[in-house]
Amino acid sequence: MLWTLQKYIFREMGKTFLLTSIGLIVIIGLGGGVKNMIELEGINALQLLKIMGLVLPVAASLTLPIAALYSATVTYGRLSADNELVACRSGGINLHVLFLPTIVISLVSAIITFFCINFIIPSMVMNLENFMKDDLASLAKHRLSTPDRLPLGEGRYRIYADGTEAVRAPNDEPDKAPTRLKLTGVAFLEMDGNEWTRFGTTESIQIEFDTSEQRNTITAEMNGLSLYDAKTGRYSDFEHESIGKFPIPGGLPLKVAWLDLGGLLRYRSQPSLWPKIDKDVALLRLIVAQADFYRDLNEQFRETGQVVFGDNKVRYTITANTVIPDLEDNCPRYEGDVTITETRHDGVRKATADWAMLKVSHSASKNSVQVYIEANDNVRIVNSRNPDMVISRTRERFEPADIPEVMLQKALAEPTKKLLENNGRTLGRGTLADKQRDKVVYAVSKLSRKITGVLHSRLAFSISVFVLVIMGAALGIVFRGSQVLVAFGISFIPSLFVITTIIMGKQLIDKPNTVAVGVMVIWLGIIVMGIIDTYVLCKVVRR
């Protein structure tokens, strides 16, 4: 008798659950709710149709909690409205036993929801990178039409083109998109940090995409170049120049919300592995090495009245009357009868100036620091190959040289934990290093808070399915929801409350001073719903 009743409730709930799921899948999938979460740029209509094949399964997983809640409310509301539960109570059946179908369906929905939001959805987002490999030429063409154009080499090169044409390589598969793109009417700009070094035009550029490596890469072959070099101050013409390999621009950025459970736990325990933080830590190491190099130069000057540095390509000797270290990074500024001697394998250049200072350029990707001299005011240069010729300039920038390898390796070997330890003391390498250290520490704290918010919100949302479905069934009985719209409204009131507390708690966790409060707010809705569930089942339904 009891098993027959439970099978009957299972069947009624199952039909409503199935029909509701199908309807919501169509609404969410075709309506683009999941697509808007992904925020892709440069996707045409054909690519969007391909993406929908990935989106629909995700939409199905997101609709399970709502479908389970709605089916429980409607089914038990109809049983109550038709007095079937009164008949069961009259037959001596405990009504709480009839909640077994609801408990089973809610548990299954909660488990599937947890699995989907922690594994399936992040996996789907990561698979979009593989999807983009199918048509990198179209993606690059789209980037050329944006205000930023096509940046390559982490923004080192910026390419502008009037015309584009997809070109099929000899080894391209017939059913795959072309892996080459020909650009015509091209202008390009080459940057070094915030300063431009070269700009010019080319007759054409042929771009080739390589998806065989773990990360998509791009190379460019430039033909018929006419360019201006800011370092030499000369215009030049070249027949051919190659640039690359560079990571393909425009892919999906890494975000905490798109990580699976394993990724969240990994970055929570080792935040320095996060790409942006890893890059900032690498830059901090280079700034530390730079500060040590400056300190060594300042000690040299105090002891000998001159400084000597360089690498295997060029060596410099600087003499001056005085040196003034910069307060921010200890960068030395030499003043009074400044003499700079540049020694190379092909000769010696000597320059005099009123004052000179050192500047550096960092490359975190290559773990290198280069220092160059900038002489200013009344600069006079004499070359040993032509000693009778004196060149006069207002400013002269000398060729950069690498800092000593031992200083770089010392900074690279320093433990990250010790480097980021912030106990109220400075690093002793100037305010620039302290600012970069504080920036990294803040980034680590921010990442940790975001991961905490995502972990708690995902777990809370999954568990909320269980308490909300039971609440929906209980409210259906209490309000005798014979009308579908009434049942629908009743079922969404508690769910909106729980979702609101989860969102509010997650926002509070993002703020440094309200992390604990945010965690409590996330779980507040579920605790309240659990208490209401217990009260309704034990007091109200029993009547």
Sequence and secondary structure as in RCSB ss.txt:
>XXXX:A:sequence
MLWTLQKYIFREMGKTFLLTSIGLIVIIGLGGGVKNMIELEGINALQLLKIMGLVLPVAASLTLPIAALYSATVT
YGRLSADNELVACRSGGINLHVLFLPTIVISLVSAIITFFCINFIIPSMVMNLENFMKDDLASLAKHRLSTPDRL
PLGEGRYRIYADGTEAVRAPNDEPDKAPTRLKLTGVAFLEMDGNEWTRFGTTESIQIEFDTSEQRNTITAEMNGL
SLYDAKTGRYSDFEHESIGKFPIPGGLPLKVAWLDLGGLLRYRSQPSLWPKIDKDVALLRLIVAQADFYRDLNEQ
FRETGQVVFGDNKVRYTITANTVIPDLEDNCPRYEGDVTITETRHDGVRKATADWAMLKVSHSASKNSVQVYIEA
NDNVRIVNSRNPDMVISRTRERFEPADIPEVMLQKALAEPTKKLLENNGRTLGRGTLADKQRDKVVYAVSKLSRK
ITGVLHSRLAFSISVFVLVIMGAALGIVFRGSQVLVAFGISFIPSLFVITTIIMGKQLIDKPNTVAVGVMVIWLG
IIVMGIIDTYVLCKVVRR
>XXXX:A:secstr
 HHHHHHHHHHHHHHHHHHHHHHHHHHHHHHTHHHHHH   S  HHHHHHHHHHHHHHHHHHHHHHHHHHHHHHH
HHHHHHTTHHHHHHHTT  GGGGGHHHHHHHHHHHHHHHHIIIIIHHHHHHHHHHHHHTTHHHHHHHHHTSTT E
EETTTTEEEEEEEEEEE  TT  TTS  SEEEEEEEEEEEEETTEEEEEEEEEEEEEEEE SSSS EEEEEEEEE
EEEETTTTEEEEEEEEEEEEEE TT     GGG  HHHHHHHHH GGGSHHHHHHHHHHHHHHHHHHHHHHHHHH
HHHHSEEEEE SS EEEEE SEEEE TTT  EEEEEEEEEEEEETTEEEEEEEEEEEEEEEEETTTTEEEEEEEE
EEEEEEEETTEEEEEEEEEEEE   EE  HHHHHHHHHS HHHHH  SS   SS HHHHHHHHHHHHHHHHHHHH
HHHHHHHHHHHHHHHHHHHHHHHHHHHHHT  SHHHHHHHHHHHHHHHHHHHHHHHHHHTSGGGHHHHHHHHHHH
HHHHHHHHHHIIIIITT 
